[in-house]
Amino acid sequence: MALIKQIRQRTGLLIGVIAGGLILFLLGGDLLSPNSTLLSSNQNIVGEIAGEDVTYEEYVARVEEFKLANQQRTGRVPSEVEMYSIREQAWQSMIVERVFKDEYEKLGLTISDAELVDMVQGKNIVPELRQQLVNPQTGQFDKNQLVTFLQSLETADPAQQAYWAQQEQLFADSRLRVKYDNLLATSEFATEAEAKEAYVAANTIADASVLFIPFYAVSDDEVEFSESDLSAYLSNNKDKFKSGNSASFDYVSFIIQPSGADSAEVIAQIKELTNELSTSDSDSVFALRNSESPTPFLTVRPGDALPANLTSNVSDVEAGQTYGPFVTANSTYVSYKISDQYEGTPRLRASHILFSTEGMDDAAKEAVKAQAETVLADLKGDANFEMAARQYGQDGTAQTGGDLGWFAKEDFVEEFANAAYGARATGLLPNLVETEYGYHIIKVTEMPKSTYTKVAIVELELVASDATRNEAFRNADSFAAEAGNRNEFTENAEASNYRVLQATNIDASARNINNLQNAREVIRWAFTDASEGEVSPVFELDNAYVVASLVSKREEGDVTLADVREQVEAQVKNEKKAELIKSKLAGKSSLEDMKAVYPDEASINEVPDLKLSANVIAGVGFAPKAIGAIFGLEQGEISEPVREDVGVIVGKLNALTPAAEIGDYTAYQGQLTQNASQRTAYSVMMALQDLAGVKDYRYKFF
């Protein structure tokens, strides 16, 4: 598709957005103003970040920016499901902007003009642009389209120029975050002592016998507890019962399921379309007009996978052949036509380890080269390439073991591409490759492939017809109209043989209710409009109509005993049962004697390969305290009874096989470092949000 056509299509979307904005400005300005009677100054706050309020207006403005970017990228208005993701991206961008900005400044992290140019038109074009500007004939990123687009910006309309400026800012912000995360990830290091400890834990093995007595061995009638016991437990375990804004409500779901007639109609349609597709002279146009697939026509490049529903049903495909219809896991029927297979630009797959030399003098470069040569020698001696990439790699691929994926020769700098494509077999290249970025160790993982496949896809969704939906709505509407309060809600449901389901402690920001997807409107009703005992109107979900009745709701913070009585009672009962079990086991000298106390419920499990690093005992469950107790025994000793969440456990150490001494713990160091690196960015993000006191009230509005 020509670039001009793309721009014209997207400009149409922009006009729609601008027109909508003008309407809001003319008709809704007062509605969204801080002085509005509907959204007064204390009611239009959607959150708080770093002590600053986030207003409804500024948040919606940020959402519109991301919505516009999505429309420009996809050429269509996003669905409500996609809008949820867009709102989350907008919110996270505001957190990053306010929380991380100071962090970037403290560390001196910036994006230079030269770096930005490289990201949008140089040798390292960002993936977002590569995905948007693909030549449909070749399936490859078309740099000529990008050049034409950039040249056209000088004479483009202001909206198009504003969109591009926003995109550049997003690219820069994203790159700053990548730099920050990489800085944190590469700062992780495991010492040899830590590596040795991890090795010992993973390779010290106990042969143990384990007595397991589940809590149900003691009936609830055998234990007694008081209100003070419950209150004391809650007081001592407040962190276990922290609560956000949550609500509980009952609901009746009127499922909208396709009828037999609906199914027969769709099957007939897909069969007819499949026959027409097989004889079509213009597969792409036919699929575009008749398919409900988001990608009705695609070019599969070498190395990329054909659609899974096709390969799971057909072993070998042939150009010109039509396959299907097949039933998918998403309740759709789909047929495929292999429109063409042709030889095009080859692509291969490789991994690398980059030792960066950017900005270094000759002496420093020589030192880097020496280090790279040492690592290359280790790899030639069968060292693990992926682990070495994670340890030494100095670009974004380090976190994925150096994998570059599939790429064409022209996608990379000349020296790198020539070396990779010059390989005659998969495996490690024997020499370092120097580029303007530094020294590379390259491993070719897949040899070049050049077969491109064009696939036309006709897909129809099996959905309920209007008649089927109308029948479900009539039932739901009648039920809602006749239930004036929660008692009537329950009584009428029982009389009509409708099943009343419970939604307990639903978070204010949740989007789903049990197995009901995209139920946001029901949840928002519970938090904004409903009072306890009230019955809702009929809500239309993707595949059901729902009528709800609010049971209770609570604010963020510590919970009361009434809020969590059921959970607290269960824990207190288990504590009492554990005490009773321990008292009955007292004085018993063998596991067999202890088992005899509860002959039907207790079990003795032989575990010959229990590792010190384990958290789970086979046949028992999660039991870290019991495992620790077992490894603290001398051979032949029996542990004290240990209470775990699953029951009471007694262990006996039959034999212990210590980990053998090894001379090199490098592999364990690398693994520990990698694991820590993968956690660091997320942990720091959560810590900074916590320190910034991020509060989210968006559930009141969306």
Secondary structure, 3 states (H helix, E strand, C coil): CCHHHHHHHHHHHHHHHHHHHHHHHHHHCCCCCCCCCCCCCCCCEEEEECCEEEEHHHHHHHHHHHHHHHHHHHCCCCCHHHHHHHHHHHHHHHHHHHHHHHHHHHHCCCCCHHHHHHHHHCCCCCHHHHHHCECCCCCCECHHHHHHHHHHHHHCCHHHHHHHHHHHHHHHHHHHHHHHHHHHHHCCCCCHHHHHHHHHHHHCEEEEEEEEEEHHHCCHHHCCCCHHHHHHHHHHCHHHHCECCEEEEEEEEEECCCCHHHHHHHHHHHHHHHHHHHCCCCHHHHHHHHCCCCCCEEEECCCCCCCHHHHCCCCCCCCCCEEEEEECCCCEEEEEEEEEEEEEEEEEEEEEEEEECCCCCHHHHHHHHHHHHHHHHHHHCCCCHHHHHHHHCCCHHHHHCCEEEEEEHHHCCHHHHHHHHCCCCCEECCCCEEECCEEEEEEEEEEEEEEEEEEEEEEEECCCCHHHHHHHHHHHHHHHHHCCCHHHHHHHHHHCCCCCEEEEEEECCCCCECCECCCHHHHHHHHHCCCCCCECCCEECCCEEEEEEEEEEECCECCCCCCCHHHHHHHHHHHHHHHHHHHHHCCCCCHHHHHHHCCCCCEEEEEEEEECCCCEECCCEECHHHHHHHHCCCCCCECCCEEECCEEEEEEEEEEECCCCCCCCHHHHHHHHHHHHHHHHHHHHHHHHHHCCCEECHHHCC
